[in-house]
Amino acid sequence: MCRVRISNTTRRVESRNVVATLESSDAARKNEFVLYNAHWDHPGRDTSIEGDQIFNGAPDNASGTAQLLEIAKGFSALSTKPT
């Protein structure tokens, strides 16, 4: 098993991202976390660029975010929370 230690700071920003938590049903694991991660960026296009003006990251980023929302919907529908 690989153990990772992460230090972090927080700051308030305006974003179109979604953050949620779902506590474990196992009291011994309340301080353990599994992260599911996706991001949404690259919206639109840049008309000042010659050739391909589309920010090509948009389709795959949107699908990753949509998948995370579906995972969250599935977890919230469970009668027993994940452990």
C-alpha positions as CSV (number, residue, x, y, z in Angstrom):
1,M,0.0,0.0,0.0
2,C,1.3,3.5,-0.9
3,R,0.7,6.2,1.7
4,V,0.5,9.8,0.7
5,R,0.7,12.8,3.0
6,I,-0.7,16.1,1.6
7,S,-0.6,19.5,3.1
8,N,-3.0,22.1,1.8
9,T,-4.3,25.6,2.3
10,T,-7.6,27.0,1.2
11,R,-8.9,30.3,-0.1
12,R,-12.3,31.5,-1.3
13,V,-12.7,31.7,-5.1
14,E,-15.6,31.9,-7.4
15,S,-15.8,28.7,-9.5
16,R,-18.2,26.6,-11.6
17,N,-16.8,23.4,-9.9
18,V,-18.7,21.2,-7.5
19,V,-17.4,19.9,-4.2
20,A,-19.1,17.5,-2.0
21,T,-18.4,15.0,0.9
22,L,-20.1,11.8,1.9
23,E,-19.1,10.4,5.3
24,S,-18.3,6.8,5.7
25,S,-20.7,4.5,7.4
26,D,-17.6,3.1,9.3
27,A,-16.9,5.3,12.3
28,A,-13.2,4.3,12.3
29,R,-12.8,5.7,8.7
30,K,-14.5,9.1,9.3
31,N,-11.1,10.8,8.7
32,E,-10.2,8.9,5.6
33,F,-11.1,10.2,2.2
34,V,-11.4,9.0,-1.4
35,L,-11.2,11.7,-4.0
36,Y,-13.0,11.6,-7.3
37,N,-11.7,14.5,-9.4
38,A,-12.6,16.2,-12.7
39,H,-12.5,19.7,-13.8
40,W,-14.3,22.0,-16.2
41,D,-12.2,24.5,-18.2
42,H,-11.4,25.6,-21.7
43,P,-14.9,26.9,-22.5
44,G,-15.4,28.3,-26.0
45,R,-12.9,29.5,-28.5
46,D,-10.4,32.3,-29.2
47,T,-11.3,34.1,-32.4
48,S,-7.9,35.9,-32.4
49,I,-6.1,32.6,-33.2
50,E,-5.7,31.6,-36.9
51,G,-6.8,28.0,-37.7
52,D,-8.5,25.9,-35.0
53,Q,-10.0,28.4,-32.6
54,I,-11.8,25.9,-30.4
55,F,-10.4,25.1,-26.9
56,N,-10.3,21.4,-27.5
57,G,-10.1,20.4,-23.8
58,A,-13.8,21.4,-23.4
59,P,-15.5,18.1,-24.5
60,D,-13.4,15.7,-22.4
61,N,-13.5,18.0,-19.4
62,A,-17.3,18.3,-19.6
63,S,-17.7,14.5,-19.8
64,G,-15.4,14.0,-16.8
65,T,-17.5,16.4,-14.7
66,A,-20.7,14.8,-15.9
67,Q,-19.4,11.4,-14.9
68,L,-18.5,12.7,-11.4
69,L,-22.1,14.1,-11.0
70,E,-23.5,10.6,-11.9
71,I,-21.2,8.9,-9.4
72,A,-22.4,11.3,-6.7
73,K,-26.0,10.7,-7.7
74,G,-25.4,6.9,-7.4
75,F,-23.7,7.2,-3.9
76,S,-26.5,9.4,-2.6
77,A,-29.1,6.8,-3.7
78,L,-27.4,4.0,-1.7
79,S,-29.3,2.8,1.3
80,T,-26.0,2.0,3.1
81,K,-23.2,4.6,2.8
82,P,-19.9,3.4,1.5
83,T,-17.3,2.3,4.1
